[in-house]
């Protein structure tokens, strides 16, 4: 049993709903381009083998009782006015955020294990 | 020249001693340990790391009396420049909204300001800056330790974590950049228990309400300025003169404007005591020095802005022999930021005689890192530094005040050109521009070298920055006259200044 909850969601509405159901929790979210059945994506960086392994490797450092969202942004991403951009201020994928705080890692920053660990362990 | 010689000899001497130490004890944990993660400390440590040095930066924020604390970045990011300028902007927008109606905007109903909305937005921005610094430090491979550092010997720093755990670090060089904190007037009963300082004002979740700001420094005036601008009943209590150290004619224009715009001033007043009433309000008793009588009024908040004290008490400086200026308590430093101990350096607000400004701390920090890495001999140039006071009517300046110029060169050897101008934007808005003013203090005769340049008006910081470069290049009045202005702007009035104080002529700018 891990000390954190892992949630997989697809698209903004699903993400938003799942977040509202977990009020008061320390929420981390990794936003990625959609993956197809073969595991390929229009955002190759987002699904690069080593990024997922890297994240998995650092999840040990997640605070007790926290929630980790793996969110595929869906087709809506093509729309420049999509909810992710407007409401969550996402500038690109992949992005890793600590929900409700200014803490975020964008694109290449997500590939640095020490930065991911810093976000997971920061007070 | 003398300073450079001193540096060379010290370097030679230090090199010998260090070689000896290293042979006896082996290598140090770090090439450089920086105590203080503010504007100076961060710039120095990041630069050093980029130059291949092994660096650690220690940052620790002792909570304020009221319990306020913040993340990495120091005073500027957390409780200074950044939140100040944002709240100043909030206040300016309030004025702009009033002006907007004259420009045709239909604004339904009265406009009110919500402190919590502004505070949350400002605090969020500050937190994003804290995070940005953390990512940068990690990226540049600077070891960051959230511990309270103190000196053990000239190569050893002791760190205390929040939980009281002790960590020891050894370093070839140590840099102290711990800055300062606001002073409390501890001799005034109730001051510490009931008052707040600039450490607290930006982090309040609720509006401070009717506020008494005690002090007449730029901190006091800037805070009082934005508090008034967002609609709060604000009083400034001044013991003697406003903006000590600044050109006093300009300081007067700044306070005149503030008074005209609703900030109350209690001149020549000294607070005696602060009591908390049953209602929760604060009753302040003060002495009016002119009448000798005591006065009393109630406020929701009392903000002390009566000076800043250097953060040196917990560094154990005496133990290691780092000498301080007895009066100010700041660390005595040479032109190369070195202290009385060969491999210990200090700069930023903590250095005696240094400007308490972010850009000078950043530049000095970078140059120090470069010198320590053996990349340069360049020393920090602290002259000709331009500054701006972000009061409701902003005041930008570079160079000498009129008084300083008179004192250094003699009244007969200087020529002061000046002009009262009206920003175009004020016309339609029907705003009073009585305090919008320009003053260029020059050396008399010849090309009339500019000794000091002063400007009150909108966007003073933006206006002054460009002229600061000219000043740095040794600009003369002739240069200024030869510069064609950009029209229509306030800044162009500087290029058109032609009436001298000596002539006694009317200095009001008329028309195009």
Interface residues (C-beta under 8 A of the other chain):
Chain A: X101 X102 X103 X104 X105 X109 X112 X114 X115 X118 X122
Chain B: X124 X125 X127 X128 X130 X131 X134 X135 X138 X139
